[in-house]
Structures are given as structure tokens and as C-alpha cells.
Amino acid sequence: MLNWLITKGILPHVVIVLIAAAITGAVGWGITKLKLDNMELKYEVQVKQNENDRKAYEKAAAEAKAKAQEVVRQKEKEHAEIKAKQDAAYSKLSNEYRLAIVRYKNSVRASGPGSPAQPGGAPSAEGEGGDSLVPVPEDDLRICAVNTAKAQIAHDWVMSLEQQK
């Protein structure tokens, strides 16, 4: 076959085609290698950038968490102070109401039997015991005193919230 190529004068053309194919292959391989190297470099840069982004995100998240925890601590401190004030106010009101119960009991005792403060007391113009004091059981008075003190403290707290707006 080689003789036929030589006799027909085709061999130089075949050699040129083979050389061109080899050069084209080598250039194609070189270009592919450059592209591959470039892609690997871009990948490494992207990995590094992703790592930096992750670190920045973690840092920002930690800072945000620290700020949020500080806000929570501050609010807990404020609420503890408010609670302490409310507890003190409740204790004061509760004591005042307890004293009122004692005064009430003393006034009922002092009024004596047959007085308007006792059941079956003297009738008034408004009917049987119209202006008279009604004896209330001491347990009921204590319940009313506790609930009134709690209601007053709750009211004061709500009003303080309204003033903060």
C-alpha cells in the first residue's frame, strides 16, 4: 500500500494530513488542559470564597445571638425590677387591707348587740337594717383584700405600660 501511495504521489499529502491531525490534537489537548486548569483554579477560588462566606455568616450569627442574649438579659433585669416593685406595692396594699379588716372587725365588735352593725339591728326608715353594716365572714374579707390588692397592682402595671408608649 505504501508503494501505491508513493507511486501516485499521495504520500506527501497523507503525511501533511497526519502532521496536521497531530498538531490539531496537540493544540486541542493544550487548550483543553488550559481550560481544565482554569476551571480548577476557579473551583479553588469558589471553595475559598464559600469558606470565607461561611465564616462570615457564622461570625455574624454569633454576634446576632450575643446581641439577642444581651437584650434578653436586659429585659429580664427590667422585668425583675418591675416585679420587685410590684411585689413591694402588693405587700403594702395587702397590709393596708389587712388593717382595714381588723378595723372592720373592731367596729363590728364595738357596735355591740342590737346595733345597726349586727344582724337583727334596729330598723331604719329604709326598712329592716337599711343603713346597717352587714357582717361579712373574715375569710371572705381576706379573699376580697387579696384580690383587690392584686387587681390594683395589675391596674398600675397596665397604666405604666400605657405611659411607656
Sequence and secondary structure as in RCSB ss.txt:
>XXXX:A:sequence
MLNWLITKGILPHVVIVLIAAAITGAVGWGITKLKLDNMELKYEVQVKQNENDRKAYEKAAAEAKAKAQEVVRQK
EKEHAEIKAKQDAAYSKLSNEYRLAIVRYKNSVRASGPGSPAQPGGAPSAEGEGGDSLVPVPEDDLRICAVNTAK
AQIAHDWVMSLEQQK
>XXXX:A:secstr
 HHHHHHHT HHHHHHHHHHHHHHHHHHHHHHHHHHHHHHHHHHHHHHHHHHHHHHHHHHHHHHHHHHHHHHHHH
HHHHHHHHHHHHHHHHHHHHHHHHHHHHHHHHHHHH TTSTTSTT   BTTBTTTT      HHHHHHHHHHHHH
HHHHHHHHHHHHHH 
